[in-house]
Amino acid sequence: MSQDNFIQNSEYYISTKDFSLTGEEFKLVRNDKFDLLITQPIPQNLEKYYDFDEYISHTDSKKSMIDKVYQLVRNFTLKKKLKLVNSLTETNKTILDVGCGTGDFLSVCKTNGWTTVGIEPNQKAREISLTKKLVIKKDINDLVDAEEKFDIITLWHVLEHVPDLDQYITKLKSLLHKNGTLIIAVPNHKSYDADYYQNHWAAFDVPRHIWHFSKTSIEKIFSHYDFKLIKTLPMKFDSYYVSLLSEKYKTGKMNPINAFITGLKSNFSARKTKQYSSAIYLLKKSS
């Protein structure tokens, strides 16, 4: 399936802007067939939109309130992520973490007996992860399909950043063992907090986030590449963190109480709708 399939037959959905860095305005268009929102236009030079100190996933900083919340949640979720991957295989333990950032997840996996490889295009983050004695590649194309295959491939809030979705999914499939598992975590544009904050919803994060998924998006898109969705798991902490940032974008202040209430409402709503702020999707090759 070509890249154009996603963008064709899309209609205007909402306008938002890059609240983190440039203030530039972007529009989101909606593809009803895949229940997918797409950032338009996609800038030619995306790297410059990641070049700021506050881009937290590329640092180990604990300076600001947002940093501290992020690090606190990250430390807690690392244990849950490890428990998840350990539950999927007992003997074959090779893992590729795409967009590994500063390498915290891979470090935990390595300590627990996994053979690990990471992909991280950001130089600063890559340098930090290399100090942890990890094998890190700059680009996924640095891995040769015939030589390297993995039992688990993880993308924790990464797929939404990928410029060429078709090419990337095809590459992921080629790197996964026949009985391997692909784990993808992405924001959910159908969540309560997305609806509440609208164009101020922090998880739109344009233009760094190009693709905006729902469960339907993931299921339909990956079925075209012969993947089957086998399980969906909620990421309940994301509603609080995203709401905290969204409050800042909407009002100019953090408003932690309002953010907590909105995050709580989002998770409470999702108990019925299953539309959590973010979700983890487990996929297997169907052929």
N, C-alpha and C positions, 0 to 999 in steps of 0.2 A: 504494500500500500504506500503510495507516494505521499510526500509531505503536503502536496496540494489538496489531498483528500480531506485533510483536517480543516483547512482554511476555506475551501470552496463551500458555497451554500451557507455561509455564516452571516448573521445579521447583527447590527449594533445592539449592545447590551447595556453598557454603562461607561462613563468616563471617570478616570481616577488619575492620580499623579504619583511621581516618585517623591514620597514624603521624606525618605531617608537622606537623599543627596542633592539632586539637581532641581527638584520642583517641576520638572517637565511633565506635561500632561500626555497621557496615553488613553486609548480606548480599548475596551474589551468587546470582542465580538463573540457571538454564541453559535456553536454548531449543534443544532437540535439532535441530529442523528447520533452523535456521540455524547451528548449532554456535557459538552466541553466548552470552556471559555478560553479565548486566545488573545494575548496582548498584541496590539497593533499600534504603530508599526514595530517590528522587531529591529532594534538598532544594529548596525553593522559591527560596531565596536562595543561589544557587551562588557569587555574587561574593565573599562573605565568606570562602570557602574558598581563595581565591587571594590574600588580603590578608596576606601575610607576606613578610619580606625574603628568605627562603631559596628562594622560588619562582624558580628559576634562569633559566628561559626568558624571564623578564620583566626581567632585569638583565644588565649586562655585568660583574658582580662577579667578582673572582678572590681573594676573601678566604680561604675555607675550602678544605680538600682536595677536597671534592666540587666546589666552584666551579672549581678549577684543572683537575681531570680533565674536567669538562664543557666548559670553554673550549678545552682542548687537543684534545679529540675534535671539537668543533664546527668549529674552524679547519681540521682535516684533512678533515672531511666536506664542508665548503663547496666545496672543489675538485671532489670527486666528484659532488656535486649539480649543479654547473655543467656538468661534462662530460656528465652524463646528459641534461640539458635541451638542451644544444647538439647532442646526437646525434639528437634527435627532429625537429628542423626547421632548415633552413638559411636560408630566406628570411623566413617569417612568424615574428616573434619578439616576441609579446606574452605576458606572463606575469602571472598573479594568484597571489600567495602568501597563503593564508588562514591566519591565526594567525602573522603574520610576526614577532612578538616585537619585538626591538630592530632588526630590519631588515638583519641581516648578509647573509643570502642574497640579498635584493633588491639590496643595494649591489653585490655581486659581479656579479649579472646585469646591472645597469644599466651598470657599467663595461665589460661585454663586449657591449654593443650591444642589449640587450633593452629594450623598453618595459615598465615595471614598474608594478604597482599592488599594494598590500598591504592586508590586513584585520587589524586588531588591536584587540580590545575593551578591553584593559588600558591605562588612561590613562598609567601610568608608562612602560610599554614603548613606547607610541605616541609619547610625547613624545621619547624617545631616538631612535626611528626617524625622526622628523620633522627632527631636527637633522642627519640625513644627506641631507637634501634629496630625500626620497622622497615619492611620492603614497600616503598612507595613509588608509583609511576606517575608521571605528569598527565598522561592521556590514556584513555581506554584503548586506543589503537596501538599503544606500545605493547599490548599483550597479543600474542600470536595464538589464534584459535586452535590450531592443531596441537600446539604444545602445552597450553595451559587451560584447564577446565576446572570448575569449582563446584563443590557440593552446595554451597550457599553463596548467593550474591545479594548484597544489601544496598539499598539506596535510601538513606534516611533524609528525607526532604531534599532530594536531588533531582528527581525526574522533571519537576516543574521548571528547572533551569536549563534544560537541554535544548539547544537551538533546533537540531534536526531529530525529531522524535522517531521517525521511521528508521533512520540509519542506526540510532542508538539502541532501539529495542532489538533490531536484527543482530547487532553486535552482542548484546547481553545474552541472547538466545544461543549464540555460537559458543559462548564461554561457559555455559552452564552444562553440567553433567546431565545425562538422560533422566536420571531420577532426582536431580537437584531441585532446590527451591529458590525462587526469586522473591525477595522481601522488599516491598516498596511502601514507604511512608510519605504521604502528601497531604496538604490541606484539603478541606472539603468545602467547595463553594456553596453547598446546599445546607450548611450548618446554620444554627440559630444565630451565632455571633456574626456570621457573614451577612445574613439578612438584616441584622440589627444595625451594623455599622456601615453597610452599603459601600460607597466609594472610599470610605475611610478604613475599611477592613484591612488590617496590617498584613494579612496573609496574601493579599493580592500582590504586594511588594513589586510593583512594576518598575522597570522592565526586567528585573532579575528573574522574576517568575513569568515565564512565557505561557505556560500551559496551566490551566486551572481545572482540576479534576473533581469528579464525584465518584461514588462507587460504580455507578452505571458507566461512566467514562472508562474507568480501569477495566471493567469486565468486557465491554464491547471492543475497545481498542486492542487489548491483549489477545482476544479471541482470534483476531486477524493474523496473529503470529503463532497460532496454535498453543496458546497458554490457557489454562483453566484456573479460574479463581477458586481456591479451596477454603479460604478462611479470611475473615475480616475482623480486626481487633481495634478497639478505640484507643485514642491517645488523649486521655481526659485532661492532662495538665496543659495541653496546648490552648484550650479555650481561655484559660486565665492569662497565660503569657501573651497570646494574641490580643486579648481584650485590653491588657495593660498598654500595649503599643498603640492599639486603635484609639484608645482614649486620648493619648498624647497627640495623635494625628488629627483627631476631631476637635479637641478643645485647647490644645497647646499645653496641657498638664497631664501628669500620670493618672491622677484620680484612682488610686488603688482600690478604694472601697467600691466605686462604681464598676471598675474592671472585675473585681471579685464577684460582685452580684451578677454581672452579665455572664461571666464564665460559669457560674453556678447554674444560672438559668439555661445556658446552652447545654450543659451536661444533663440537667434534669429533663429538658425537652428531648434530648437524644435517647433517653431511656425508652421513649415510645417510638420516636421516628428513626432511630439508629443513625441519625445524621450528626455525628460528632465533629468537632472543629477540625480535627485531623484523624486519619485512620491508617492502620497498617494492613497491607494486602499481601497475602501469601499466595503465590502462583506456581503452578507446576506445568511442565510441558505436557500437552495432550497427545503429542505424536513424536 
